[in-house]
Amino acid sequence: MSFVHVIFLINIMVFIIVVSHFQLLSGSYSTNKYFQSYNWRDYNTSTRSSALKQEEAFQTHRKLLFQGSSCTARDLSISQSKGSTTGIPHYIVQIVNTCVSSSGCAPSNIHLHCGWFASARIVNPRFFKRLSYDDCLVNGGQMLRTGQMISFSYSNSFIQKGPSRTRIKLVTIMHLSTDFSLLRVLSYDLICSIDRLPTAFYGLTIFQRFSRNYPMYTMLLSNLTFRGNNENGLAVAFCKNLGCTETLPGCRITCTDVLENGNAWETSPTKVETFLQLSLSCHAAVFNYKVNASMNKSLDKVKDLVVRSKVPSITTLPQISLQRGNWVKLICGASFEDVVDIRNLSLVYTLAGVDCIDCAADGSVVNAVNEGINAARSILPIRRPWVMISVNDDEDLHFRKAEFDPDDCPVDCSRPCEKICPANAISFQSALEPGVITERCYGCGRCFPVCPYDKIKAISYVRDATATSKLLERDDVDALEIHTNGRQTNSFKELWNGLGESVNHLRLLAVSLPYVGDSTISMMNEMYSILEQDLPCLNLWQLDGRPMSGDIGRGATRESIAFGLRLASTNEKPPGFLQLAGGTNAHTVDGLRKQDLFQTTKLGENLGSSTMSNSNALIGGIAYGGYARKIVGRILSSMESESGLAHIESYPEHLLMAVIEALSLVGGVKSFDMSSLTHCK
């Protein structure tokens, strides 16, 4: 081969490599088809069925695209509505770019996460929690313009009814692409006929069956129990497996009865209507890489600090912490819904070794907590804390928001409300809409008395039991806290009964109440009698001394310690761990020591850090709320003022300072090696 031929071949190879690389970076068209996303301005809400088109599937994940400012989940708004066409319910989910900064923002790689949950009386949630959890890349991963709205439509239905047979029809099956980046929805038609009405589903699951190049979610029904009138009483019937033909885009399968007893049936004269309803739960998030801690040298100081403080070696299972009296809970706030801060707080305090993170009973907030936990564990393998959601049985200080019309404020007002707000939830200068920043307000009430014109009012609310039940059935919620006023039990009983079998998913149930005088213990016993029969897990009493104070003085914590001492000194209290809250701060541990309550099984008898008594500690632990948020929040505010809304692990120096503050607080309860903190400072 001549030299000219060699040069020619080399040039061809270089050309091929360059072209291939360009295609990988710019995105190539996949051979798979994906679910179409719509621009809302062009979306037709009629009953027409949308065409599936082939969309761009990026081979490499891109980071956020931005124009002059960074984009976060705060720049997205998501809403969903339920409608019906020809009797088939469907859900429309809308995502809007709400960024209105002067420099503009165009988020890309927005992931829509949708979870299908079952809500039907005939389904036992112990066996049937979540049908599927899907990840949809909005707009093919491309940028959303400011104000642009994208709409997704999902339909799902089980058709029922019949005098002598029940027909179950599934009209939606979901497909994921091979790289799980886009979602496709096909309207399959699976019809299964049952000759008689099933009295209960004992098994209803989703299994994956691979067809061609992508997994297909198909329904598997098994162990349906039918009641007959013969002496045998029961006959187990139905399809052992459901399959689907390779014919696309639809297929039809009829399942016939498989009876153990051929004569186990008698015709029922009663027409019975059977149904299974699915509801859709969605949240949107801007895609970000998990931190590759092993490659990120700038996080080494954070990892080294946590290890030298002996957090991984000292941290135990949460239930063991309760027994030993070194349980620590972070309270994000029952009404605090700033998901950016909540995510970063959860990351920091997970690294600091807390046992539990308590948050609002809202899906997006729970997602933010879990995202922070996962980010922390990607930096350093550490025990996962429990995730707790808080609800109320009646009007409660923790479940309210401040509200006022800023247009009614006199122009010469000194705005003391803005200065006194500990959550920076009131702003007149920097906010796009002046007034209360709803997601940051947690209802502390400090702004109410300082307003010279009495313009601020409180808006109270009660969490819905049905929505709470759906959250409890998720895989990433471990505990529930019920806030009650401790003066009556009717609403408490109504809420507990309304939660139904969803409580079977709990690892811990907490009841938070204030001290109400001599009737406190009798009310606690009455509430425990309501819980006792159906209580499937550990229980805890949160002793709310001075609610939502967040103060740093010694006096702030006295009420919670006094409350704990009253209950620790009596044998008439109901079963359950005791945990302090309300006014807890850096002085709480010292206050417990002075009362001989810190990690003791009997008054004056120290449990010791290295020994384990057969008895539980008198005080199981401490929950830190406003104070814990304040000491780390100062660093988060500093970071945001310099860099805008961001993930704290992207700024290791700020993360290091935040972890030092968190360890200083948590370490006092956990007996961490505090000398490493002095060295870092």
LUMVEXMAR-969483 format. One line per field, with one value per residue (C-alpha): residue number from 1; x, y, z. Coordinates in steps of 0.1 Angstrom, whole numbers, plus 2048, in hexadecimal, padded with zeros to 3 digits. Each point is the difference from the previous one (the first is absolute). Example, Ala and Ser with C-alpha at 12.3 -4.5 7.8 and 13.67 -1.06 7.14 Angstrom:
BEGIN
num	(1|2)
east	(87B|80E)
north	(7D3|822)
up	(84E|7F9)
This chain:
BEGIN
num	(1|2|3|4|5|6|7|8|9|10|11|12|13|14|15|16|17|18|19|20|21|22|23|24|25|26|27|28|29|30|31|32|33|34|35|36|37|38|39|40|41|42|43|44|45|46|47|48|49|50|51|52|53|54|55|56|57|58|59|60|61|62|63|64|65|66|67|68|69|70|71|72|73|74|75|76|77|78|79|80|81|82|83|84|85|86|87|88|89|90|91|92|93|94|95|96|97|98|99|100|101|102|103|104|105|106|107|108|109|110|111|112|113|114|115|116|117|118|119|120|121|122|123|124|125|126|127|128|129|130|131|132|133|134|135|136|137|138|139|140|141|142|143|144|145|146|147|148|149|150|151|152|153|154|155|156|157|158|159|160|161|162|163|164|165|166|167|168|169|170|171|172|173|174|175|176|177|178|179|180|181|182|183|184|185|186|187|188|189|190|191|192|193|194|195|196|197|198|199|200|201|202|203|204|205|206|207|208|209|210|211|212|213|214|215|216|217|218|219|220|221|222|223|224|225|226|227|228|229|230|231|232|233|234|235|236|237|238|239|240|241|242|243|244|245|246|247|248|249|250|251|252|253|254|255|256|257|258|259|260|261|262|263|264|265|266|267|268|269|270|271|272|273|274|275|276|277|278|279|280|281|282|283|284|285|286|287|288|289|290|291|292|293|294|295|296|297|298|299|300|301|302|303|304|305|306|307|308|309|310|311|312|313|314|315|316|317|318|319|320|321|322|323|324|325|326|327|328|329|330|331|332|333|334|335|336|337|338|339|340|341|342|343|344|345|346|347|348|349|350|351|352|353|354|355|356|357|358|359|360|361|362|363|364|365|366|367|368|369|370|371|372|373|374|375|376|377|378|379|380|381|382|383|384|385|386|387|388|389|390|391|392|393|394|395|396|397|398|399|400|401|402|403|404|405|406|407|408|409|410|411|412|413|414|415|416|417|418|419|420|421|422|423|424|425|426|427|428|429|430|431|432|433|434|435|436|437|438|439|440|441|442|443|444|445|446|447|448|449|450|451|452|453|454|455|456|457|458|459|460|461|462|463|464|465|466|467|468|469|470|471|472|473|474|475|476|477|478|479|480|481|482|483|484|485|486|487|488|489|490|491|492|493|494|495|496|497|498|499|500|501|502|503|504|505|506|507|508|509|510|511|512|513|514|515|516|517|518|519|520|521|522|523|524|525|526|527|528|529|530|531|532|533|534|535|536|537|538|539|540|541|542|543|544|545|546|547|548|549|550|551|552|553|554|555|556|557|558|559|560|561|562|563|564|565|566|567|568|569|570|571|572|573|574|575|576|577|578|579|580|581|582|583|584|585|586|587|588|589|590|591|592|593|594|595|596|597|598|599|600|601|602|603|604|605|606|607|608|609|610|611|612|613|614|615|616|617|618|619|620|621|622|623|624|625|626|627|628|629|630|631|632|633|634|635|636|637|638|639|640|641|642|643|644|645|646|647|648|649|650|651|652|653|654|655|656|657|658|659|660|661|662|663|664|665|666|667|668|669|670|671|672|673|674|675|676|677|678|679|680|681)
east	(800|80E|806|7E4|7E7|80A|7FB|7DE|7F4|80B|7ED|7E1|803|804|7E1|7EB|80B|7F8|7DE|7F7|80B|7EB|7E2|804|802|7E4|7E9|7F5|7DE|7F7|7EF|7E7|7E1|7F8|7E2|7FA|802|7EB|803|7E2|7F8|7FB|7EF|7DE|7EB|7E7|7FD|817|81C|823|819|81F|81F|825|812|824|811|821|81C|812|7EE|805|802|7E9|800|7FC|802|80F|7F3|7FD|7E0|7F1|7E0|7F3|7FF|7E6|7DB|7ED|7DB|7E9|7DB|7E8|7E7|7EB|7FA|7E7|7FF|825|812|820|81A|810|821|80D|824|808|820|7F8|822|7FC|823|80C|81C|7E8|803|7FB|801|806|800|7E1|7F4|7DC|7FC|7DD|7F5|7E0|7EF|7E2|7E3|7E4|7EF|805|826|815|81C|817|804|7F9|812|80B|7FB|81D|818|809|818|7F6|818|7EC|802|819|819|801|7FD|7E0|7FC|7F3|7DB|7FF|7E8|803|7E3|7FF|7E0|7FC|7E1|7F8|7E0|7F2|7DD|7E9|7DC|7EB|7E5|814|823|819|815|821|80E|822|804|822|822|820|820|823|81B|820|812|7E2|802|7DE|7DD|7E9|7DB|7ED|7DB|800|7DF|802|7DF|7FC|7DE|7F7|7E1|7F8|808|821|7FC|824|821|81B|81A|803|822|813|81B|817|800|819|7F3|818|818|7ED|7EF|7DA|7EC|7E4|7E7|800|7E2|802|7F0|7DE|7E8|7DC|7E5|7E8|7E2|80C|80F|823|7F9|81E|80E|820|7FF|80D|81D|821|812|7F6|814|7FE|805|81C|7E6|803|7F1|7E5|7F7|7E2|801|7E3|808|7EA|7F9|817|7ED|80C|7DD|7EB|7DF|808|7E9|7DC|7F1|7FC|7DF|80F|80F|820|816|826|81A|825|80A|823|80C|81E|81B|81B|81C|81A|825|81D|818|821|81C|807|820|81C|810|81E|80A|7F8|81F|7F0|7E8|81C|800|7DB|804|81F|7ED|7E3|816|817|7E1|7F8|7DD|7FF|80D|7EA|7E0|7E8|7DE|7E6|7ED|820|806|7DE|808|821|7F3|816|7E5|802|7E5|803|7DF|7FE|7DE|7DC|7F9|823|7FF|81F|80D|822|808|7F0|815|820|7F6|7F9|822|813|7EE|802|826|7FE|7EF|7DC|7E8|7E1|7F6|7DE|7EF|7DF|7E8|804|80D|819|80E|804|812|817|809|808|814|815|805|80B|818|80F|804|811|81A|805|7EF|7ED|7E1|7E0|7EA|7DA|7EA|7E2|7E2|7EC|7DA|7E7|7DF|7F2|80A|825|81B|817|7E7|7FA|80E|802|7EE|7FB|7FB|820|7EC|7EE|821|807|81E|810|7FD|821|7F7|809|7F0|81C|81B|7F2|7F8|819|7F9|806|7DC|7F6|810|7F7|820|80D|7E1|7EF|7DE|806|7F1|801|814|7E8|817|818|7E6|7FC|7E7|816|7E9|81B|7F4|7DD|805|81B|7EB|7F6|7E1|7F4|800|80E|7E9|805|7F3|7FC|7FB|7FC|812|7E9|800|7FC|81E|814|7F7|80F|820|803|7FD|81F|821|812|7EB|807|7EE|7E1|7FC|7DD|7FE|7E4|7F6|7FD|7DE|7E8|803|7E2|814|81E|7EB|7F0|822|80E|7E3|801|824|7F4|818|81A|80E|80C|81D|80D|820|7F8|7E1|805|7E6|80A|7EE|805|7FE|7DC|802|7F3|7EC|81E|807|7DB|7FD|81F|7F2|7DF|812|815|7E0|7F5|821|807|7EB|80D|823|818|821|813|7F0|80E|7F3|80E|7FF|7FC|80D|802|7F4|813|816|822|810|824|7FC|800|7DD|7F1|806|7F4|7DB|808|818|7E6|7E6|818|807|7DA|7FB|820|7F6|7DF|7F6|7DD|80B|7F8|81A|817|821|802|811|805|7F7|7F6|81B|81C|822|825|7F7|7E7|81A|80F|7DD|7F8|821|7F7|7DF|811|7EB|81B|803|7F4|7E8|7F8|802|824|80D|815|7FC|824|80B|810|7E6|7DD|7E6|7E2|7EB|7FB|80D|7E7|803|805|80F|7FD|7F0|80F|7EC|804|822|80E|7F3|80E|824|802|7E9|819|818|7E6|7F6|825|804|7E0|80A|821|7F5|7DA|7EB|817|808|817|817|80A|810|815|80C|7DD|7F7|81D|7F5|7DC|80B|815|7E2|7EA|819|804|7DB|7FB|821|7F6|7E5|813|821|814|825|7FC|826|7FF|7E9|818|81B|7EB|7F6)
north	(800|822|81D|813|7E4|800|825|7FD|7E5|813|81F|7EA|7F2|823|80C|7E2|806|825|7FB|7E5|816|81C|7EA|7F4|823|80F|7E2|7E5|7F4|7DF|7E4|7FE|814|816|811|821|820|81E|825|80B|81C|7E5|7E6|7F6|7F5|7EE|7DA|7FB|7E7|80E|7F2|7F1|80E|7F8|819|808|7E9|80F|7E8|815|812|825|816|81E|819|823|824|816|7EE|7DC|7ED|7EB|7EE|821|80D|7E5|7FE|7E0|7FA|7E4|7FD|7E3|7FE|7E6|7F8|7E6|7F5|7F8|816|810|817|81E|80B|823|80C|825|813|81B|810|825|80D|81D|7EB|7E3|7DB|7E2|7E0|7DF|7DC|803|7DF|7FA|7E4|7F0|7E5|7ED|7F8|7EA|80C|7E7|7EE|7DE|804|7F8|81A|7E8|7ED|81C|820|810|7F4|810|81E|810|81A|816|818|81F|80E|7E7|80F|820|823|810|824|818|7FC|7E1|7E6|7DB|7E8|7DB|7EB|7DE|7EB|7E2|7ED|7E1|7FA|7EC|7F5|7E2|7E9|7E0|80A|81A|80E|812|815|80F|81A|80E|7EF|813|7FA|80D|804|7EB|81C|809|824|803|7F3|7F1|7F9|7E8|7F9|7DA|7EF|7E4|7F1|7E5|7F1|7F1|7EB|80B|81E|7FD|809|80B|804|7ED|807|81B|808|80E|7EB|809|7ED|809|803|80A|81A|80E|7F4|7FE|804|7E7|7F8|7DF|7F6|7E1|7F0|810|7F1|7FA|7F6|7E5|7F1|7DC|7EF|808|825|80D|7FA|810|80A|816|804|7F3|816|81B|802|817|7F9|810|812|825|819|7EC|7DE|7EF|7E3|7EE|7EE|7E2|7F3|7E5|7F1|7E9|7F4|7FE|801|81B|81A|809|81D|81F|813|820|819|80C|81C|7FB|81B|806|825|80C|823|812|811|815|817|810|805|80E|7E4|802|7E7|7EF|80C|7E8|803|7EA|817|821|809|81F|7EC|7ED|818|7FA|7DA|802|815|7E8|7E2|80F|80B|7DA|806|7E0|7EA|810|803|7E4|7F5|81A|7E9|7F8|826|803|7E5|80F|823|80F|803|821|80D|81D|813|810|80E|7F4|81E|808|7F7|810|7E1|80F|807|7DF|7EC|811|7FD|7DB|7FB|812|7EF|7DE|804|80B|7E0|809|7E3|810|81D|80E|814|80C|7E6|80B|7EA|81A|806|7DB|7FD|81C|7F0|7DF|811|810|7DF|7EF|81C|7FD|7DA|805|815|7E7|7DF|806|7F3|80D|814|7F9|819|80C|814|816|805|810|7F4|823|824|802|81B|7EA|800|824|81B|825|815|824|817|814|81A|809|807|826|80B|80F|7DF|7F5|7DC|7F0|7DF|7FD|805|7E8|7E3|7E3|7EE|81E|7FA|824|816|822|808|7E1|7EB|800|801|813|7F2|7DE|7E5|7E4|7E2|80F|80B|7E5|813|80A|81F|819|818|802|816|817|80D|823|800|7DD|7F5|7DD|7E3|7DA|7E7|7DE|7DE|7DB|7E5|7E9|7DC|7F1|813|7F6|7DB|801|80F|7E5|7E5|80D|7EE|81F|80A|7EE|813|815|81C|80B|823|803|81B|7E6|80D|7E8|7E0|800|80F|7EB|7E0|80C|806|7DF|7EC|814|7F4|7DC|7E5|818|801|7DC|810|813|7F9|81B|814|820|815|824|812|81E|7FE|807|7FD|7E4|7F1|7FA|7DC|7F6|80E|7ED|7E0|806|806|7E0|7EC|80C|7F6|7E0|7E7|80A|80D|7EC|811|812|81E|821|81E|821|818|822|819|821|7FB|80F|817|7F8|816|7FC|809|7E8|80A|7F4|7DB|800|7F9|7E1|7F2|807|7EE|7E2|7FF|7FF|7E2|7EE|803|7EE|7DC|80A|80A|7EA|7EB|811|812|824|81B|824|81C|824|818|7E6|80F|7FC|803|7E3|7E4|814|805|7DB|7F8|817|7EE|7DE|7F9|7FD|7DB|7F2|7E3|80C|823|804|7E0|806|7E8|805|802|7DD|7EB|7F7|7FB|7EA|81E|81D|823|816|81A|7F0|81E|824|810|820|817|825|801|7E4|812|822|7F5|7EF|819|81C|7ED|7F8|824|80A|7E7|80B|824|7F8|7E5|800|7E1|7E2|7DE|805|7E3|815|818|7EB|81C|809|7DC|7FC|81E|7F3|7DD|80E|813|7E1|7E9|819|7FD|7DB|7F5|80C|7E6|7E5|804|805|809|826|806|7FD|81D|817|7F5|809|822)
up	(800|7F6|817|7EE|807|825|803|7EF|817|81F|7F4|7FB|823|80F|7ED|80D|824|7FF|7F0|81A|81C|7F3|7FE|824|80D|7EB|806|7E7|7F8|811|7ED|81D|802|81D|810|7F0|815|7F6|800|814|7E7|7E5|816|7F7|81D|7EB|800|7E3|806|7FC|7E7|80D|7F0|801|816|807|81A|80D|803|81A|81C|7FF|81E|805|7E3|80D|7F3|81A|81F|80D|7FD|81C|807|80E|7DC|7F8|808|7FE|801|7F8|7F9|7FC|7E4|7ED|7DC|7F7|824|802|81A|7F6|810|7F0|80F|7F7|805|7FC|800|819|801|7FC|808|7EC|7F0|7F8|808|7E9|814|7ED|809|815|80D|808|81A|801|818|7FC|821|806|814|803|81C|7F0|800|81F|801|813|7DF|7E7|806|7E0|7DC|7F0|802|7DF|7F5|7E3|7F0|7F8|7DD|7F5|819|7EC|80F|80B|7F7|81B|803|7EA|80C|7F9|804|805|800|811|7FF|814|807|80D|7F2|815|806|7F6|80E|7FE|7F6|808|7E5|807|7E5|800|7E5|807|801|804|7ED|808|7E7|804|811|816|7F5|7EF|807|7E6|806|7EA|802|804|807|819|808|81A|806|822|803|823|816|814|824|805|7ED|813|7E6|7E6|7F4|7E2|7EF|7E3|7E0|7E6|7DD|7E4|80F|81D|81F|801|820|801|81A|812|814|816|81E|7FB|819|7F7|819|7F6|810|801|81E|7F5|803|7EC|7DD|7F6|7DC|7E4|7E8|80D|7E7|7E7|7E0|7E2|7DB|7ED|7EA|806|807|811|80C|810|819|80F|820|809|822|80F|81D|81A|805|7E0|813|818|7F0|802|7ED|815|7F9|80C|7E8|80F|7F4|805|7FA|804|7FD|7FA|809|7F2|815|7EE|807|7EA|806|7EC|7FA|812|803|821|80E|7F8|822|7F7|7E4|811|814|80D|816|811|81D|806|7FF|816|81A|802|803|81A|814|801|7F2|7EB|81D|81C|7EC|806|7F3|809|817|814|803|810|819|809|803|7E4|7E6|7EC|7E8|7E8|7FD|7DE|809|7FC|7EA|7F3|7DB|7F1|7EE|7F8|824|80B|7E9|80C|825|7FB|7F0|81B|81E|7F0|7FF|825|809|809|805|7F0|7EA|806|7E4|7F2|7F3|7DC|7E3|7F3|823|806|7DF|80A|821|7EF|7E5|81C|812|7E0|7F8|822|7FC|7DE|812|81C|807|820|811|7F0|818|802|7ED|814|7F5|817|800|817|80D|806|7FF|80B|801|7EB|7E3|7F6|7EA|803|7E7|7F7|7E2|7FB|7ED|820|812|805|7EC|81F|815|80F|7F8|821|7F3|7E6|81A|81A|7E9|809|7DF|7E9|7F4|7FD|7E5|7F0|7ED|7EF|7FC|7DE|813|820|820|80F|7EE|807|7FD|819|81A|81B|816|81E|805|809|7E5|80E|81F|7F1|7E3|80A|7EA|808|7DC|804|805|804|7E8|810|7EF|808|7EC|7EE|80C|7DD|7F2|81F|7FB|7DD|80D|81B|7E5|7EF|804|80C|81E|821|81C|807|81A|80B|810|818|81A|81B|80C|7EE|7EC|7E8|7E3|809|7FD|7DF|7F1|80C|7F2|7E0|7FA|7FE|7F7|7F3|824|7FB|7EC|81E|814|81A|80A|813|812|807|81B|818|826|809|826|815|7E4|7EA|80B|7FF|7DD|7F5|80E|7EE|7DF|805|805|7DD|7F1|813|7EC|7DE|809|7EA|80A|81B|80F|80D|813|7F5|81E|7F0|81A|7EE|7DC|7E3|815|7F1|81C|80A|825|81D|80A|7DF|808|824|7F8|7EB|81B|81B|7EB|7FD|825|809|7E9|809|825|7FD|7F9|7F4|7DD|7E3|7EE|7E7|7FD|80C|7EB|807|7E7|800|80B|7FD|7F9|809|825|801|807|81D|80E|7FE|812|81C|805|7FE|7E0|7E6|7F4|821|807|823|80E|80A|7F0|7E1|7E4|7F3|7DC|7FF|813|7F6|81B|7FD|806|7E9|807|812|7E5|7DE|7EF|7F4|7E1|7F3|7EA|7FD|811|7E9|7E2|80C|805|7DE|7EF|805|7EB|7E6|7FD|7FC|7E4|7EF|801|7EF|7E8|7FE|808|7FE|80D|81E|7F6|7E2|818|817|816|809|805|818|815|800|80B|81C|80E|7FD|811|81C|807|7F9|80F|823|800|7ED|813|7E0|801|801|800|7DA|7FE|813|7E8|7E1|80E)
